[in-house]
Amino acid sequence: METPPPPPPTDEQASDYPQKRFFRSRAHCNPLSHNDAAPYPRDPSALDWASLYPTRDADNGSNVAFLDVGCGFGGLAVALSTLAPSKLTLALEIRPKVAEFVRRRIESLRRQHPGQYDNVACLRYNAMLHLPNLLPKSSLEKIFFCFPDPHFKAKNHRRRIVSEPLLAEYAYVLKEGGLLYAITDVEELHKWHVARLDAHHCFEKIEIDDDDVYVNAITQETEEGKKVTRQGGHMQDGSKYAAVYKRVRFGGAVELWPE
């Protein structure tokens, strides 16, 4: 059971920038249990977007371009804010302590670099629940799943963040032509991602460009990506597995979400 986030460190304990040792949390949690106690909006307009992006127009979430699901300590989200300064990035994290760390990290970066990092925000949110309540239809350009929990046991496969039911929700919030990135260091999980995405009518696999700045950011800026690299793993030798899929229009007899 998660405990509430700790109070801010004193001046003697830490500087303005949050320190991870004050926000330690379990590596993973069960997204299907009642551990998420966070409120969920009834629809995107019910969320206070102005508090997330005080100097930007989020337009009830329709201007959010990038979604980082399970953002961890925020390495990719922060990197995305500088890679695409004109785009809004939203990071989601289910663990309260970790989400609080990312929120304070962003606030600290904004104070240290006026005019920067105002295009990134973090919410404590379980992306397996009510994602269409958070983001409007066809609003995202990219959605990222970086080193998600493999949930190795067969009985726990339903906890995996990429699954048949959830892909319909990801397709709902992605624009046509938008991209879904799924990167892991577990080969079996990579094969699971590919099998589910290949079978879904709304996604089409695309070849990964060696110079894709977003794949490079995932592998170089996320905490898990750095850990795998420190252990000698690289995309080239197959110890990091990436899958990128494009959102396409469903070509069946009935459109999934008619206008």
ZIKALIN-V960056 format. One record per pair of residues at least 6 apart in sequence whose C-alpha atoms are under 8 Angstrom apart, sorted by the first residue. I is the first residue (numbers start at 1). GAP is how many residues later the second one is. If there is no record, write none. Layout:
i:I gap:GAP
i:I gap:GAP
//
This chain:
i:1 gap:34
i:2 gap:23
i:2 gap:33
i:2 gap:93
i:2 gap:94
i:3 gap:94
i:4 gap:92
i:4 gap:93
i:5 gap:18
i:5 gap:91
i:5 gap:92
i:5 gap:95
i:6 gap:16
i:6 gap:17
i:6 gap:91
i:9 gap:9
i:9 gap:13
i:16 gap:92
i:17 gap:87
i:17 gap:88
i:17 gap:91
i:17 gap:92
i:18 gap:83
i:18 gap:86
i:18 gap:87
i:18 gap:90
i:19 gap:82
i:20 gap:81
i:23 gap:74
i:23 gap:75
i:23 gap:77
i:23 gap:78
i:24 gap:73
i:24 gap:74
i:25 gap:70
i:25 gap:72
i:25 gap:73
i:28 gap:121
i:29 gap:66
i:30 gap:129
i:31 gap:63
i:31 gap:95
i:31 gap:97
i:31 gap:128
i:32 gap:127
i:36 gap:58
i:36 gap:59
i:36 gap:89
i:36 gap:90
i:38 gap:86
i:38 gap:87
i:40 gap:85
i:40 gap:90
i:40 gap:93
i:40 gap:94
i:41 gap:6
i:41 gap:92
i:41 gap:93
i:42 gap:91
i:42 gap:92
i:43 gap:89
i:43 gap:90
i:43 gap:91
i:43 gap:92
i:44 gap:16
i:44 gap:17
i:44 gap:88
i:44 gap:89
i:44 gap:90
i:44 gap:91
i:44 gap:92
i:45 gap:15
i:45 gap:16
i:46 gap:14
i:47 gap:13
i:47 gap:87
i:49 gap:9
i:49 gap:10
i:49 gap:11
i:49 gap:12
i:50 gap:6
i:50 gap:7
i:50 gap:8
i:52 gap:69
i:52 gap:70
i:53 gap:65
i:53 gap:66
i:53 gap:67
i:53 gap:68
i:54 gap:64
i:55 gap:63
i:56 gap:62
i:56 gap:63
i:57 gap:6
i:58 gap:6
i:58 gap:30
i:61 gap:73
i:61 gap:74
i:61 gap:75
i:61 gap:78
i:62 gap:73
i:62 gap:74
i:62 gap:77
i:62 gap:78
i:63 gap:24
i:63 gap:25
i:63 gap:76
i:63 gap:77
i:64 gap:23
i:64 gap:24
i:64 gap:25
i:64 gap:26
i:64 gap:75
i:64 gap:76
i:65 gap:22
i:65 gap:23
i:65 gap:24
i:65 gap:74
i:65 gap:75
i:65 gap:76
i:65 gap:77
i:66 gap:21
i:66 gap:22
i:66 gap:23
i:66 gap:24
i:66 gap:74
i:66 gap:75
i:66 gap:76
i:66 gap:77
i:66 gap:78
i:67 gap:22
i:67 gap:23
i:67 gap:24
i:67 gap:25
i:67 gap:73
i:67 gap:75
i:67 gap:76
i:67 gap:77
i:68 gap:8
i:68 gap:9
i:68 gap:21
i:68 gap:22
i:68 gap:23
i:68 gap:24
i:68 gap:75
i:68 gap:76
i:68 gap:77
i:69 gap:22
i:69 gap:23
i:69 gap:24
i:69 gap:58
i:69 gap:74
i:69 gap:75
i:69 gap:76
i:69 gap:77
i:70 gap:21
i:70 gap:22
i:70 gap:23
i:70 gap:24
i:70 gap:75
i:70 gap:76
i:70 gap:78
i:71 gap:6
i:71 gap:20
i:71 gap:21
i:71 gap:22
i:71 gap:75
i:72 gap:21
i:72 gap:26
i:72 gap:27
i:72 gap:30
i:72 gap:150
i:72 gap:151
i:73 gap:25
i:73 gap:26
i:73 gap:28
i:73 gap:29
i:73 gap:149
i:73 gap:150
i:74 gap:17
i:74 gap:28
i:74 gap:148
i:75 gap:146
i:75 gap:147
i:75 gap:148
i:76 gap:141
i:76 gap:142
i:76 gap:145
i:76 gap:146
i:77 gap:12
i:77 gap:13
i:77 gap:14
i:77 gap:43
i:78 gap:28
i:78 gap:39
i:78 gap:42
i:79 gap:138
i:79 gap:142
i:80 gap:9
i:80 gap:134
i:80 gap:137
i:81 gap:6
i:81 gap:7
i:81 gap:8
i:81 gap:36
i:81 gap:38
i:81 gap:39
i:82 gap:35
i:85 gap:32
i:85 gap:34
i:86 gap:33
i:87 gap:32
i:88 gap:31
i:88 gap:32
i:89 gap:30
i:89 gap:31
i:89 gap:32
i:90 gap:30
i:90 gap:31
i:90 gap:32
i:90 gap:33
i:91 gap:29
i:91 gap:30
i:91 gap:31
i:91 gap:32
i:92 gap:7
i:92 gap:30
i:92 gap:31
i:92 gap:32
i:92 gap:33
i:92 gap:34
i:92 gap:35
i:93 gap:6
i:93 gap:29
i:93 gap:30
i:93 gap:31
i:93 gap:32
i:93 gap:33
i:94 gap:30
i:94 gap:31
i:94 gap:32
i:94 gap:33
i:95 gap:29
i:96 gap:28
i:99 gap:23
i:99 gap:24
i:99 gap:25
i:100 gap:24
i:102 gap:20
i:103 gap:18
i:103 gap:19
i:103 gap:20
i:106 gap:11
i:106 gap:14
i:106 gap:15
i:109 gap:7
i:109 gap:8
i:110 gap:6
i:110 gap:7
i:110 gap:8
i:128 gap:33
i:128 gap:38
i:131 gap:38
i:132 gap:37
i:132 gap:40
i:132 gap:41
i:135 gap:38
i:136 gap:37
i:137 gap:35
i:137 gap:36
i:137 gap:37
i:137 gap:38
i:138 gap:33
i:138 gap:34
i:138 gap:35
i:138 gap:36
i:138 gap:37
i:138 gap:38
i:139 gap:34
i:139 gap:35
i:139 gap:36
i:140 gap:33
i:140 gap:34
i:140 gap:35
i:140 gap:38
i:141 gap:33
i:141 gap:34
i:141 gap:36
i:141 gap:37
i:141 gap:38
i:142 gap:32
i:142 gap:36
i:142 gap:37
i:142 gap:38
i:142 gap:39
i:143 gap:31
i:143 gap:36
i:143 gap:37
i:143 gap:38
i:144 gap:36
i:144 gap:37
i:144 gap:38
i:145 gap:35
i:145 gap:36
i:145 gap:37
i:145 gap:38
i:146 gap:35
i:146 gap:36
i:146 gap:37
i:146 gap:38
i:146 gap:72
i:146 gap:76
i:147 gap:35
i:147 gap:36
i:147 gap:37
i:147 gap:38
i:147 gap:77
i:147 gap:78
i:148 gap:12
i:148 gap:13
i:148 gap:36
i:149 gap:11
i:150 gap:10
i:150 gap:36
i:150 gap:39
i:151 gap:6
i:151 gap:8
i:151 gap:9
i:162 gap:31
i:162 gap:34
i:163 gap:30
i:163 gap:33
i:164 gap:32
i:164 gap:36
i:167 gap:30
i:167 gap:33
i:168 gap:34
i:171 gap:31
i:171 gap:32
i:171 gap:76
i:172 gap:85
i:174 gap:73
i:175 gap:72
i:176 gap:70
i:176 gap:71
i:176 gap:72
i:176 gap:73
i:177 gap:69
i:177 gap:70
i:177 gap:71
i:178 gap:68
i:178 gap:69
i:179 gap:65
i:179 gap:66
i:179 gap:67
i:179 gap:68
i:180 gap:64
i:180 gap:65
i:180 gap:66
i:180 gap:67
i:181 gap:34
i:181 gap:61
i:181 gap:62
i:181 gap:63
i:181 gap:64
i:182 gap:8
i:182 gap:11
i:182 gap:60
i:182 gap:61
i:182 gap:62
i:183 gap:7
i:183 gap:35
i:183 gap:57
i:183 gap:58
i:183 gap:59
i:183 gap:60
i:184 gap:6
i:184 gap:56
i:184 gap:57
i:184 gap:58
i:185 gap:43
i:185 gap:54
i:185 gap:55
i:185 gap:56
i:186 gap:53
i:186 gap:54
i:186 gap:55
i:187 gap:52
i:187 gap:54
i:190 gap:51
i:190 gap:52
i:190 gap:53
i:193 gap:50
i:194 gap:49
i:197 gap:6
i:197 gap:7
i:197 gap:8
i:197 gap:48
i:198 gap:6
i:198 gap:7
i:201 gap:47
i:201 gap:49
i:201 gap:50
i:202 gap:45
i:202 gap:46
i:202 gap:47
i:202 gap:48
i:203 gap:42
i:203 gap:43
i:203 gap:44
i:203 gap:45
i:204 gap:41
i:204 gap:42
i:204 gap:43
i:204 gap:44
i:205 gap:38
i:205 gap:39
i:205 gap:40
i:205 gap:41
i:206 gap:38
i:206 gap:39
i:206 gap:40
i:207 gap:37
i:208 gap:35
i:208 gap:36
i:215 gap:27
i:218 gap:7
i:219 gap:6
i:219 gap:7
i:219 gap:10
i:220 gap:6
i:228 gap:6
i:228 gap:11
i:228 gap:12
i:233 gap:6
i:233 gap:7
i:234 gap:6
i:235 gap:6
i:235 gap:7
i:250 gap:6
//
